[in-house]
């Protein structure tokens, strides 16, 4: 084999590896707390969630990495001073992003209309 062929093969292998890693990462980053460490409102109470598992009720107010203050009653004071109250099924991640669990969205869409 020539040096040119070896280099070409190595570059191709690295490119395939890079694309594979990007694809796997994209598939695992969905909009659900199952892949995050966050705080979730469940049955009117705030819980800590680690690696997709609800671990324990919040015992004290916390300040997230972006400066958002999250209180035990579900009020979250964003870094801009705005207060947002989490509803059941909503969660806030360490970056201060508030979202609704995909599982909650699915169960609401399957519930009978009144």
Buried (B, 14 or more C-beta within 10 A) or exposed (E): EEEEEEEEEEEEEEEEEEEEEEEEEEEEEEEBBEEBEBBBBBEEEBBBBEEEEEEEEBEEBBEBEEEBBBBBBBBBBBEEEEEBEBEBBBBBBBEBBBBBBBEBBEEEEEEEEE
